[in-house]
Amino acid sequence: MSEAAKIQDTLKNKSHKKLIIVLIIIGVIIVLFFAFGLSYIKRHFIEKEVDLSAALDIRSVDLDSIKKDNRILVVSFTYAENAKLIDNVDAVSGASLMVDHHDELQGDRIIGNCELLSSMIGSSVGECDYCSIITEKTYPDTYSGTVAEAKKEFDNDEDVKLRSEIPDLSKYDTVFIIYPVWWGTIPKAVETFVEQAEFRHDDKDPQYVFAVVSHGGSGKAESVSGLEKAAGIKLSAPVLEVFDDDTTEAKDVVYKWLKKISETKPSPV
Ligand SMILES: Cc1cc2nc3c(=O)[nH]c(=O)nc-3n(C[C@H](O)[C@H](O)[C@H](O)COP(=O)(O)O)c2cc1C
């Protein structure tokens, strides 16, 4: 082989290697995009719509075995009720927020995942009281801003104050707590609520407490131990975990979970 042919061959091999490296890099970028980027984009920029009447068209479950006189309380904490959100609901986006465009009377409204899950529970079990955990502070109107604010709360072990009152829990036989996972555990506002709430530890008049965990992929993470520790209770049954993107379609899993509770003997707190 001539000297010129050898040089040409070496250059060819080098450009082949470069092409392979570039293709590998592009492949890695595509895999990373589908693994993380897509969910980031969905979480931050894509508006999710919900038809409330369809989402809440859930089968009834009778909780007679664990309640007397319809004494059920459904407590929830949701970002949408605790943030200063813009008035233009069409501009709202993020996996934590849904817009109901279907209410002809009230017009469009923004709904949080935990708020929708608590309405599903209420619609299934029938008569119940609702309680929203509302903080004194208002969270930022962006997902990333709220993530940063929550990080500060955990880093500083902040005592997040509530504007909403703590209901008298002794009136209720059954309490449902619906919360989002924040940084792998319960939001500080939920911690404040359950620390101040007085659960009923009475063998003669048992109280049952259940929880639904809304999350963006981590599952319940450390939130159940966080909740039980702050509340000083043991939950009456395993929690229901709902992935945030599945919330609008969650009525069947909520129904099945409630049905199981009604058929098995849950443990009082
Ligand atoms: C401050 C903050 C922290 C979050 N941390 C987690 C997390 O650690 N793991 C997870 O899976 N999802 C996390 N998420 C996503 C929420 O748990 C999820 O979107 C949930 O459905 C929100 O419910 P909401 O709309 O009722 O507030 C976080 C969301 C926020 C705003």
The ligand as a MOL file (V3000), in Angstrom:
LIG
                    3D

  0  0  0     0  0            999 V3000
M  V30 BEGIN CTAB
M  V30 COUNTS 31 33 0 0 0
M  V30 BEGIN ATOM
M  V30 1 C -42.4310 20.7560 46.1620 0
M  V30 2 C -42.7100 19.4910 45.4200 0
M  V30 3 C -41.9500 18.3620 45.6850 0
M  V30 4 C -42.2360 17.1520 45.0520 0
M  V30 5 N -41.4940 16.0480 45.3700 0
M  V30 6 C -41.8200 14.8590 44.8030 0
M  V30 7 C -41.1090 13.6730 45.1600 0
M  V30 8 O -40.2110 13.6690 45.9920 0
M  V30 9 N -41.4650 12.5110 44.5500 0
M  V30 10 C -42.4570 12.4600 43.6160 0
M  V30 11 O -42.7240 11.4000 43.0870 0
M  V30 12 N -43.1560 13.5750 43.2770 0
M  V30 13 C -42.8670 14.7620 43.8430 0
M  V30 14 N -43.5930 15.8760 43.5160 0
M  V30 15 C -44.7350 15.7430 42.5860 0
M  V30 16 C -46.0670 15.6930 43.3420 0
M  V30 17 O -46.0240 14.7640 44.4130 0
M  V30 18 C -47.1930 15.2710 42.4130 0
M  V30 19 O -47.2090 16.0560 41.2410 0
M  V30 20 C -48.5490 15.3510 43.0970 0
M  V30 21 O -49.5070 14.7330 42.2800 0
M  V30 22 C -48.9970 16.7720 43.3600 0
M  V30 23 O -50.2660 16.7590 43.9530 0
M  V30 24 P -51.1450 18.0880 44.0850 0
M  V30 25 O -51.4850 18.5330 42.6880 0
M  V30 26 O -52.3850 17.6910 44.8000 0
M  V30 27 O -50.3570 19.0860 44.8300 0
M  V30 28 C -43.2870 17.0810 44.1140 0
M  V30 29 C -44.0370 18.2310 43.8350 0
M  V30 30 C -43.7550 19.4190 44.4620 0
M  V30 31 C -44.5610 20.6520 44.1520 0
M  V30 END ATOM
M  V30 BEGIN BOND
M  V30 1 1 1 2
M  V30 2 1 2 3
M  V30 3 2 2 30
M  V30 4 2 3 4
M  V30 5 1 4 5
M  V30 6 1 4 28
M  V30 7 2 5 6
M  V30 8 1 6 7
M  V30 9 1 6 13
M  V30 10 2 7 8
M  V30 11 1 7 9
M  V30 12 1 9 10
M  V30 13 2 10 11
M  V30 14 1 10 12
M  V30 15 2 12 13
M  V30 16 1 13 14
M  V30 17 1 14 15
M  V30 18 1 14 28
M  V30 19 1 15 16
M  V30 20 1 16 17
M  V30 21 1 16 18
M  V30 22 1 18 19
M  V30 23 1 18 20
M  V30 24 1 20 21
M  V30 25 1 20 22
M  V30 26 1 22 23
M  V30 27 1 23 24
M  V30 28 2 24 25
M  V30 29 1 24 26
M  V30 30 1 24 27
M  V30 31 2 28 29
M  V30 32 1 29 30
M  V30 33 1 30 31
M  V30 END BOND
M  V30 END CTAB
M  END
